[in-house]
């Protein structure tokens, strides 16, 4: 009887392992279809769900192409062709990892490396080419005519994330400027690069380290994206199909479905549409509450610095998505 029981348990264990293996294979195959470049490789278990968003806007301008004969009387000959050449590209991307809520499953699928372990290097951010560590819980990216920026939220300790960025940015030839501020709860370091000034800001919040890495582009900026001197411009949008309510600094703002989803504008397009909202804030830390119809309210803390422009989107994952716009 005992032998039969052991045999049943063995067969059952093999069956469960086979089901899990099949699930992992199907999940990986589906991920390759939805996310062929592995943007959603969080560094956690392959069983972790990842909500991915990617959008690209290209602004183009037509230019006539023709050859004018020496004896021509017309400056534009008949049959002249026009070519469309891109003058700006704006890429927005974000991904959110969904770790389980209960402790045991979370520990199994979302295990965090020890403080002594080296930080893993995920593939460079596809939108900006900037480095990002893993594992991560949330990652956002913006590559526009004004800025290249990545925002990473990771369960790794701040010291490990700082070591990772110093090593990775040094490999790229970035020079760390004097005056770096490094403390247990945060760090601010400016860099000089061949493509313009860059800034790394790290903060520790609850159980995660938040890293903001940005490099402003030297191209002329559109006045619409600039904050007031010494202030912060915060643009709010809703990327969901439901009404969203965002509360920042005591101000509660309702956003209709898909309102203000395009947070930025380009010089060729002109001002952004008026369906979104924007507010001016002094620099500092703010508590943000997001409530999407049918979902529970989400509370987060959000830190912004003077002379920056940020976007805050209500996402389908139910969390506020920060995007560094300028």
Phi, psi and omega per residue, in radians:
X1 nan -0.732 -3.135
X2 -1.150 -0.691 3.122
X3 -1.095 -0.701 3.135
X4 -1.115 -0.718 3.130
X5 -1.083 -0.758 3.123
X6 -1.091 -0.686 3.134
X7 -1.119 -0.733 3.121
X8 -1.100 -0.772 3.128
X9 -1.093 -0.691 3.135
X10 -1.121 -0.810 3.123
X11 -1.096 -0.727 3.122
X12 -1.094 -0.729 3.122
X13 -1.109 -0.719 3.105
X14 -1.116 -0.687 3.139
X15 -1.119 -0.771 3.127
X16 -1.103 -0.763 3.127
X17 -1.075 -0.672 3.128
X18 -1.145 -0.711 3.124
X19 -1.119 -0.770 3.135
X20 -1.100 -0.772 3.130
X21 -1.073 -0.732 3.114
X22 -1.106 -0.709 3.140
X23 -1.098 -0.746 3.136
X24 -1.105 -0.733 3.139
X25 -1.110 -0.771 3.132
X26 -1.157 -0.708 3.125
X27 -1.099 -0.734 3.138
X28 -1.145 -0.709 3.116
X29 -1.109 -0.750 3.120
X30 -1.136 -0.694 3.137
X31 -1.087 -0.652 3.136
X32 -1.166 -0.509 3.101
X33 -1.320 -0.821 -3.099
X34 -1.317 -0.639 -3.031
X35 -2.315 1.239 -3.003
X36 -1.101 -0.409 -3.101
X37 -1.703 0.103 3.065
X38 1.226 0.532 3.132
X39 -1.095 -0.505 -3.080
X40 -1.636 0.352 3.056
X41 -1.348 1.686 -2.981
X42 -1.324 -0.418 -3.000
X43 1.696 -0.148 3.034
X44 -1.606 -2.915 3.095
X45 -1.063 2.617 3.092
X46 -1.143 -0.258 -3.132
X47 -1.398 -0.161 -3.126
X48 -1.310 2.266 3.079
X49 -1.261 2.600 3.115
X50 -2.423 2.135 3.076
X51 -1.546 2.075 -3.049
X52 -1.992 2.371 3.038
X53 -2.300 2.382 3.125
X54 -2.565 2.250 3.083
X55 -2.472 2.495 3.135
X56 -2.289 2.270 3.079
X57 -2.095 2.156 3.119
X58 -1.996 2.149 3.079
X59 -1.716 2.216 -3.045
X60 -2.147 2.856 3.119
X61 -2.437 2.353 -3.122
X62 -1.509 2.493 3.136
X63 -2.349 2.198 3.133
X64 -1.199 2.459 3.064
X65 -2.097 2.074 3.086
X66 -2.788 2.855 3.063
X67 -1.980 2.154 -3.084
X68 -1.652 2.076 3.092
X69 -1.062 2.734 -3.093
X70 -1.114 -0.567 -3.091
X71 -1.752 0.333 -3.088
X72 -1.227 2.498 3.066
X73 -1.756 -0.229 3.135
X74 -1.954 2.420 3.135
X75 -1.365 -0.362 3.117
X76 -2.173 1.679 -3.098
X77 -1.156 2.716 3.113
X78 -1.139 2.570 3.140
X79 1.397 0.171 3.121
X80 -1.093 2.402 3.138
X81 -1.710 2.713 3.073
X82 -2.077 2.497 3.070
X83 -1.988 2.588 3.122
X84 -1.794 2.068 3.129
X85 -2.028 2.328 3.126
X86 -1.201 2.390 3.096
X87 -1.957 -0.278 3.051
X88 -2.812 2.579 3.093
X89 -2.253 2.329 -3.129
X90 -2.183 2.017 -3.112
X91 -2.005 2.283 3.072
X92 -2.156 2.300 -3.139
X93 -2.519 2.536 2.969
X94 -2.691 2.744 3.105
X95 -2.583 2.473 -3.119
X96 -2.211 2.195 3.081
X97 -1.493 2.410 -3.139
X98 -1.891 1.562 3.074
X99 -1.423 2.527 -3.130
X100 -1.057 2.698 -3.113
X101 -1.444 -0.579 -3.088
X102 -1.342 2.604 -2.963
X103 -1.088 -0.820 -3.026
X104 -1.126 -0.882 -3.128
X105 -1.135 -0.677 3.123
X106 -1.096 -0.701 -3.126
X107 -1.168 -0.619 -3.127
X108 -1.283 -0.742 -3.022
X109 -1.678 -0.427 -3.092
X110 -2.147 0.757 -3.141
X111 -1.088 2.408 -3.126
X112 -1.769 2.297 3.097
X113 -1.028 2.664 3.104
X114 -1.192 2.822 -3.118
X115 -1.071 -0.497 -3.096
X116 -1.393 -0.330 -3.091
X117 -1.305 2.491 3.094
X118 -1.169 2.540 3.129
X119 -1.250 2.340 3.091
X120 -1.291 2.560 3.068
X121 -1.746 1.962 3.028
X122 -1.266 2.928 3.060
X123 -1.065 2.595 -3.140
X124 -0.974 2.585 3.103
X125 -0.994 2.259 -3.046
X126 -1.212 -0.531 -3.084
X127 -1.341 -0.586 -3.004
X128 -2.094 -0.366 -3.037
X129 1.391 0.066 -3.133
X130 -1.454 2.638 -3.098
X131 -1.311 2.664 3.043
X132 -2.522 2.389 -3.135
X133 -1.422 2.922 2.989
X134 -2.497 2.714 0.133
X135 -1.335 2.765 3.102
X136 -2.346 2.731 3.126
X137 -1.792 -0.525 3.138
X138 -2.643 2.424 3.068
X139 -2.462 2.358 3.067
X140 -2.290 2.735 -3.119
X141 -2.589 2.570 3.085
X142 -2.441 2.221 3.042
X143 -2.288 1.795 -3.062
X144 -2.259 3.111 3.059
X145 -1.075 -0.205 -3.042
X146 -1.838 -0.498 -2.949
X147 -2.775 2.692 2.844
X148 -2.047 2.190 -3.086
X149 -2.609 2.557 2.996
X150 -2.292 2.521 3.098
X151 -2.187 2.134 -3.091
X152 -2.177 2.353 3.005
X153 -2.077 2.093 -2.999
X154 -2.336 2.578 3.070
X155 -1.335 -0.072 3.131
X156 -1.138 2.664 3.122
X157 -1.244 2.731 -3.040
X158 -1.095 -0.690 -3.111
X159 -1.088 -0.705 3.119
X160 -1.149 -0.710 3.117
X161 -1.147 -0.683 3.118
X162 -1.109 -0.761 3.111
X163 -1.072 -0.725 -3.140
X164 -1.033 -0.863 -3.068
X165 -1.213 -0.674 3.116
X166 -1.075 -0.720 -3.140
X167 -1.198 -0.809 -3.085
X168 -1.165 -0.717 -3.099
X169 -1.277 -0.548 3.067
X170 -1.120 -0.661 3.109
X171 -1.078 -0.491 -3.107
X172 -1.541 0.036 3.119
X173 1.479 0.239 3.097
X174 -1.347 2.392 3.140
X175 -1.823 2.219 3.141
X176 -1.357 2.229 -3.136
X177 -1.365 2.815 3.033
X178 -1.191 2.766 3.057
X179 1.592 0.283 3.118
X180 -1.089 2.465 3.090
X181 -1.944 2.018 -3.134
X182 -2.228 2.049 3.141
X183 -2.316 2.889 -3.136
X184 -1.020 -0.559 -3.077
X185 -1.712 -0.037 -3.109
X186 3.136 2.923 3.118
X187 -2.670 2.539 3.061
X188 -2.365 2.092 -3.096
X189 -2.339 2.239 3.071
X190 -1.690 2.557 -3.132
X191 -2.254 2.664 2.981
X192 -1.882 2.235 3.128
X193 -2.229 2.901 3.124
X194 -1.195 -0.271 -3.115
X195 -1.910 0.237 3.098
X196 2.152 3.020 -3.103
X197 -1.230 2.582 -3.135
X198 -2.353 2.769 -3.095
X199 -2.473 2.363 3.018
X200 -2.018 2.199 3.094
X201 -2.213 2.185 3.121
X202 -2.063 2.411 3.047
X203 -2.428 2.598 3.077
X204 -1.803 2.182 -3.090
X205 -2.393 2.022 -3.132
X206 0.968 -2.014 -3.060
X207 -1.819 0.379 -3.076
X208 -2.518 2.748 3.008
X209 -1.837 2.308 -3.130
X210 -1.877 2.172 -3.120
X211 -2.054 2.221 3.043
X212 -2.083 2.045 3.107
X213 -2.097 2.179 -3.062
X214 -2.480 2.642 3.059
X215 -2.427 2.012 3.134
X216 -1.350 2.512 -3.131
X217 -1.602 2.534 -3.060
X218 -1.319 -0.111 -3.127
X219 -1.078 2.690 3.124
X220 -1.033 2.330 -3.104
X221 -1.610 2.652 3.047
X222 -1.350 2.300 -3.101
X223 -1.013 -0.443 -3.102
X224 -1.166 -0.396 -3.104
X225 -1.651 -0.233 -3.082
X226 -1.310 2.392 3.029
X227 -1.407 2.905 3.003
X228 -1.199 2.594 -3.109
X229 -0.938 2.236 3.118
X230 1.361 -0.010 -3.103
X231 -1.973 3.120 3.076
X232 -2.154 2.303 3.042
X233 -1.723 2.233 -3.133
X234 -2.116 2.040 3.104
X235 -1.748 2.364 -3.082
X236 -1.991 2.425 3.115
X237 -2.541 2.945 -3.100
X238 -2.260 1.978 -3.116
X239 -1.669 0.197 -3.104
X240 -1.849 2.990 3.108
X241 -1.662 0.245 3.112
X242 -2.172 2.844 3.044
X243 -1.167 2.452 3.121
X244 -2.160 2.544 3.099
X245 -2.144 2.111 3.141
X246 -2.036 2.268 3.094
X247 -2.011 2.132 3.136
X248 -2.337 2.189 3.062
X249 0.954 0.688 3.117
X250 1.406 -0.075 3.107
X251 -1.701 2.186 3.124
X252 -1.840 2.180 -3.058
X253 -2.197 2.234 3.084
X254 -1.673 2.343 -3.135
X255 -2.159 2.196 3.088
X256 -1.171 2.867 3.138
X257 -0.958 2.282 3.104
X258 1.137 0.191 -3.122
X259 -1.256 2.280 3.059
X260 1.131 0.433 -3.090
X261 -1.102 -0.523 3.045
X262 -1.620 1.755 -3.008
X263 -1.334 -0.398 -3.043
X264 -1.989 2.886 3.048
X265 -2.230 2.922 3.129
X266 -2.156 2.746 -3.109
X267 -0.983 -0.561 -3.091
X268 -1.367 -0.480 -3.081
X269 -1.530 -0.610 -3.088
X270 1.699 -2.866 -3.063
X271 -1.044 2.635 3.109
X272 -1.203 2.857 3.131
X273 -1.142 2.736 -3.006
X274 -1.570 0.130 -3.087
X275 -1.372 -0.256 3.075
X276 -1.565 -3.013 -3.141
X277 -2.342 2.673 3.016
X278 -2.513 2.568 -3.133
X279 -2.363 2.690 3.070
X280 -1.777 2.400 -3.108
X281 -2.358 2.626 2.917
X282 -1.289 2.703 3.135
X283 -1.094 2.616 3.129
X284 2.632 -2.939 3.116
X285 -1.792 2.411 -3.107
X286 -2.342 2.502 3.025
X287 -1.513 2.280 -3.111
X288 -2.036 2.294 3.047
X289 -2.048 2.254 3.108
X290 -2.085 2.282 3.089
X291 -2.309 1.977 3.057
X292 -1.757 2.405 -3.092
X293 -0.864 2.256 3.122
X294 1.534 -0.071 -3.113
X295 -2.141 2.931 3.118
X296 -1.398 2.661 3.116
X297 -1.197 2.437 3.113
X298 -2.005 2.270 -3.139
X299 -1.936 2.309 3.122
X300 -2.457 2.821 3.015
X301 -1.905 2.474 -3.001
X302 -2.352 2.162 -3.116
X303 -1.914 2.322 -3.134
X304 -2.314 2.648 -3.102
X305 -2.000 2.811 -3.107
X306 -1.067 2.554 3.069
X307 1.148 0.511 3.060
X308 -2.050 2.700 3.020
X309 -2.124 2.253 -3.116
X310 -2.190 2.694 2.977
X311 -2.011 2.589 3.096
X312 -2.325 1.997 -3.073
X313 -1.910 2.384 2.914
X314 -1.332 2.159 -3.029
X315 -1.883 2.836 3.110
X316 -1.168 -0.324 3.087
X317 -1.364 -0.091 3.094
X318 1.486 0.155 3.139
X319 -2.107 2.631 3.071
X320 -1.259 2.325 -3.081
X321 -1.843 1.976 3.106
X322 -1.515 2.370 3.100
X323 -2.303 2.180 -3.131
X324 -1.444 1.970 -3.023
X325 -1.705 -0.496 3.124
X326 -2.822 nan nan
